[in-house]
Amino acid sequence: MSASLPLLAGHASLDEPLAWRAGEALSRRRFLQDVQRLAPQLPQGGPVLPMTADRYQFALGLGAAIVRGQAALMPPNHTPDMVRRLQALFPAGYVLADAGQPPLALPTLGYPAPAAASGGDAPMPMVPPAHEVAQVLTSGSTGEPMPHGKRWGQLVTNIAAEAQRIAETLGRADLRGVTIVGTVPAHHMYGFESTVLIAMLGGAAFAAERPFFAQDIARVLASVPRPRVLVTTPLHLKTLLDDGVAVPQLDLVVSATAALSPQLAARAEAALAAPLMEIYGCTEAGQVATRLTTRAPEWRTFAGLVLSGDGEDSWVSGGHVPEPTRLADVLEVLEPTRFRLLGRSNDLINVAGKRSSLAHLNHHLNSIEGVRDGAFWLPPEGGGEEVVRLVAIVVAPDLDRQALLAALRERVDAAFLPRRILRVDSLPRDPTGKLPSGRLAELATRLLAQAGHD
């Protein structure tokens, strides 16, 4: 792939919407005009950190940066500490922020006030496939941001495969006319691919808002036309179902960031009257596979992607993954394009000589009626001969200890029953519903210290 590729694709007319905000359509033509207006205002250097809760503004910052030959920074969060770390990694970086942003370590530029759409055309920016348009950052075991560059050509191939899979699931030829409502932030890799790029490159449109609470999700869904696709996470989905709010008709629910339990998937399909599709992927390789959770436990890779190896030594290549990339999960590879997901490689634990994964245990914990949220934590070994026992941290105000343990006994081996059950009002999850191991360890350690040891 050598010829430059367009900034927007998958549509027939620039008058088709790229986004919806408060029920108002924002056309692709309008977007290109806004990009051409913003791009000259950006400073030289980069990359840019778009700090905005508005998905259209995020896409605008991304597009303007690409036109300037820059990349967008996508860290796991926007805390002042994270911004300071980004300054060390990218000294020429700067922030493009919504109004009212407090002072930050990086130079900060405000988004310009919206301008009225004009009737004229704006040229379609053409992007070299090798241009690195995004730096996606994850925190490794040290807590330091780890950047992963994403090239435009690979993203175009990736999104084409995703658009094909979503359209196939919807029973459509393409995604023109489909509207995406996302509960996930645009700067997370999943949100970037499945809410922003799926519109820019896949022909769909997105809602600019990022609703979180059930009433807000219902309101935003009602403001956009069908077919409607809700892009969400297991945590957000469970919260939506638990609230029992009436939701406008959906045509598809997409979930990622953690594997869904079959029970929650079935409950979601019944309550929302729409099929549910999960996406499996990782920052290093991007999107890899999907499954229709209630129909089969196996995952099917995107077009062009093939698997090799097995177990803790599984690799993906082809399509948008030009170099074989090792996956951080334990897979049972059934065929080069089909697998079962068994857990994360760094998730495996050994208690009293028995092996399991924290993801497997958390799945059973969160399947118990009355548990709103919960996670297992394995304390570090103390160096003695005593067997280290698991700790369960739960949000379950109406479930007593004995009932919780009785329900767990029906689901897991006795070796994995928690020695301590710590009750909290909420777990320190990030905006996508993920629970960083460092945050969980810090919470568990603090709670144990407050309660005293047995």
Secondary structure, DSSP 8 states (H G I E B T S, - for coil): --S-EESS-S-S-TTSEEEEETTEEEEHHHHHHHHHHHGGGS-SS--EEEE-S-HHHHHHHHHHHHHTT--EEE-S---HHHHHHHHHH-TT-EEEE-TT----SS-EEE--------SS-----EE-TT-EEEEEEEE-TTS-EEEEEEEHHHHHHHHHHHHHHHHHHHT-SS-TT-EEEESS-TTSHHHIIIIIIHHHTTS-EEES----SHHHHHHHHHTS-SSEEEEE-HHHHHHHHHHT------SEEEE-SS---HHHHHHHHHHHTS-EEEEEEETTTEEEEEE-TTT-S-EEE-TT-EEEEEBTEEEEEETTEEEEEE-SEEEEEEETTEEEEEEEGGGEEEETTEEEEHHHHHHHHHTSTT-SEEEEE-----SSSS----EEEEE-TT--HHHHHHHHHTTS-GGGS-SEEEE-S-----TTS---HHHHHHHHHHHHHHH---
